[in-house]
Every structure is written in structure tokens, then in C-alpha cells.
Amino acid sequence: MRRLSTVLITTAFALCLPLLAAAQDNDVDKVNGSVQITAGQQAGNVSTVNGAVHIADGASVHKASTVNGSVDLGDKAQAGELGTVNGAITLGSGSHVSGEVSAVNGSLHLAPGADVGGKLSNVNGAIVLDNAHVAGGLGTVGGDITVGANSHVEGGILVDKPSGWFNWNSRTPLVVIGPHAVVQGTLEFRRDVVLKVSDSAQIGPVKGATAVKFSGATP
């Protein structure tokens, strides 16, 4: 099995390739600038280099990606897939991504009611779920993970061992499973982590770490 970091590096290279494909009528390709998809608008593949992608409330896109920029999905907006290199990704309340959400060197934040049908992963940067749902599991190499209160994760959690370019990352990640949160599947840790689990949370088998229980809203 390829390591998570290898997969994300491959994704980064793919996002960095020149945007040479012929765009469809509803595709948006840009270099050195941000892209704004307005409220209620429908778009195809949206991409830029050296700029952010803003998808407003209620809008929908097939795919959104950027290099050196953030991706923001508004409240009740929809997307098939989101990705960035060197930038954060945020999902608004009630938003939905049917596929994967991935970042290299960027944080991932899901607001209440946000839903991801695929995997949610990064290499470095915090992953935060706030009463949100992820169906395809969580993955990181060096980022902290917070599965906030009442959040639901299917597919487990993987914190992979640094390798290659990421061997320098010696920081110990913090993984917190909050009150009444549910994590189905194996929580696998291939490096040292601090794992704190609420006494009201439900989790699957833990491999490579020892869970420390806590009570109250936060550890």
C-alpha cells in the first residue's frame, strides 16, 4: 500500500501541471488570480494558480483546485472534489462534497452540517470537524486532528509516518475525538501521536497509540 504522503505528493504534481486542456463552457481556468463563483452559480472544473477559489453560498462546481491559494466552499454549496497545494480548505455550513477533499500544507475545516463523501486528507495542517460528517476517513502526516462534538467519521483515521520530503516533520500530532463524536473503522497511527478521546465518544480499534480519556467539552 502506498503511503498517504506519496499519494498526496502525486496529487500535488498533478495540480501543478500546466492548464492546457480545452475548457468547457462552464469551466474556469486562471493563472495569477483568484476565482469567484457567485451565489447560486453552476460551474464545471474551476482551477487557478497563485490565487484563491471562492465558491459562494448555494453555488455548485464539478471540481475546484488551486496551487498557492485557499479554497472556500460556501454554506449549502456543492462540489464533486476539492484540492489545493499550499493553502487551506474550508467547507461552510450544510455544504456537500461528493468526492475527496485534499490539501498539501494546508488546514481543513468543516463547519456544522458539512458533509464529505470521500476522504478528507492533508500532509501538514490542522483538520477540524465541527459537527460534520466524513464518509471516506481522515488522513494526515503532520497535522493535528479534531473530530469535534457530534461529528461522524466513517473509514477511520490514518496518521502516516513522515517519509521522503516530509522526513523533517518531527512534531507530535494531537488527535482529539470530542463529545458524542463517532469514528467508525480503525484509528491507525504509524508515528507517535497524542490521542485524547471523550468519555462519551465512540471509536473503532486503535492501532499504534494509547487513548487518553477526558470528560467535558475539551481535553
N, C-alpha and C positions, 0 to 999 in steps of 0.2 A: 504494500500500500504506500502510495506517495505521501510524503509528509504534507501537512497543511501549508507550511511555508513555501514548499516547492510549487504547489498549486497556485498560491496567490502570486508568486513571482511570475509564473507563466501568464496569469491574468494581467499583471502589470505590463508585461511586454506587449500583450495583445492590445491593451488600451493605448499604448504609445505608438502603435503603427500609424503611418500616415492615413488620413481620411480620404482615400482615393475612390471608394466605391460610389457609384452614381446614386444620388439621393432620390427617394421617392418624394412625391408632392408634399407629404406631411412630415418628412424628416427635416431635422435641423442640425447642420454641421457648422462648427465655428472654430476659429483659432484666435487666441489672444482676446478673449472677451467672454462675458457671461451670457447665459441664455435664460430667457424668461418665458415660461409657458403660462399664459394668463388663466384666470379662474374659468373653469368650465371648458377650456380648450382641449381638443384631442390632437395628439401628435404621435408620430411613429418613433423612430430612433433619434434621440437627442444627444448630441455629444459636443464637447469643446475641449480645448487645450488652453491652460493658463486662464481659467475662468470658472465661475460657479454655474450650477444649474439650479434654477428656482422653478418648481412646479407648484403653481398656486392651488388654493383650495378647490376641490371638486374637479380638477383637471385630470387628464389621463395620458400616459405615454407608453409606448411599447417597451422602450429601454432608454435609460439615461446614464451617461458616463462622462467622466472628465479626468484630466490629468492636471494636478496642481490647482485644485479647487474643490469646493464642497458641493453636495447635492442635498437639496431640501425638498421634501415631498409634503405638500400642504395637507390640511385637515380634509379628510374624506376623499383625498386624491388617490389615483391608482397607477400602478406601473407593473410591467412584466419583470423587470430586472433593474437593479441599481448598482453602480460601481464607481469607484474613484481611486486614484493614486495620489497620496499626499493631500488628503482632505477629509473632512467629516461628512457623515450622512445622518440626517435627521428625518424621522417619519412623524407626521402630525397625527392628531387625534383621529381615530376612525379610518386611517389610511390603510391601503392594502397593496402589497407587492406579492404577485403570484409566484415568482421565482426567487432567485438568490439576491442577497444584498451583501456586497463585499467591499472592503477598503484596505489599502496598504498604507500604513502610517496615518491612520485617522480614526476618530472615535465614531461610535454608532449609538444613536439614541432613539428609542421608540416611545412615543407619547401614549397616554391611556387609550386603549382600544385599537392601537396599531396592530397590523397582522402581516406576517411574512410567511408565505407558503413554502419557501425553500430554506436554504442555510443562511445564517447570519454570521459573518466571519471577518476578521481582520488580522493583521500581523501585530501592530502596536496601536494602542489607543483604547480608551475605556469603552466597554459595551454595557449599556444601561437599558433595561426594560422597566417601564413604569406601567404596571397593569396591562401588559401587552402579551401578544402570542407569537411564537415562532414554531413552525411545524418541522423545520429541517435541521434543528440542532444549532448549537453555538460553537464557534471555534476561534481561537486566538493563539498567538505565540507569547507575546509580552504584555498584553493588555489586562487591566482589571475587568472583572465581570460582576455586574449587579443584576440579579434577577429579582426585580422589585416586588413589593407586596401584590399578591393576587395575579401575578404573571404566570404564564403557562408555556413551557418549552417541551416540545417533542423532539426526539432524536438525540438527546443527551448533550453533554458538553465535552469538548476536547481542548485541552491546553497543551500544545505541542512543544517539543524540545527545540530550542534555537539551533539552527544549522546554517552553514553557508554564510551568506551576508549577515545573518541575524545572530551569529555566534557571540557577538559582543554584548547581547542583552542579558545581563546577569541579575536584573531586578526581579524580586519575587512577586508574582502577581497575587492580587487579593480577589477571591471569589466569594460573593455573598448571595445566599439564597434567602429571600425575605419572607415575611409572614404570609402564610397561606399560599405561597407560591408552589408550583408543581413542576418538577423536572422529570420527565419520563425518559428512560434509557440510561445508559452508563455515563457517569461522570468520570472521564479518564484524564489523568494528569501525568504527562511524560516529563515533567520538570517539577521542582519544588514550588508549591503554592501555599497560601494560607486560605483554608476553606472554612467559612462560617455559615452555619445553617440554622435558620429559625426553628424553634421547637414546634411550630405549627406548620412548617413546610413539609412537602412530600417529595422525596428524591429517589432515584434509582440506585443501583450499585455504584460504589465509589472505588476507583482503581488508582493507586498511586498517591493518595493523600488521606489524611485523617480529618473527619468533620468535627468542628468545634461548635457545639450547640449554643444558641443565645436566645433570650427572651426579649420581648419589647419590639419596638419598631425598627431599631438598628442595633448592630453589634456594639 
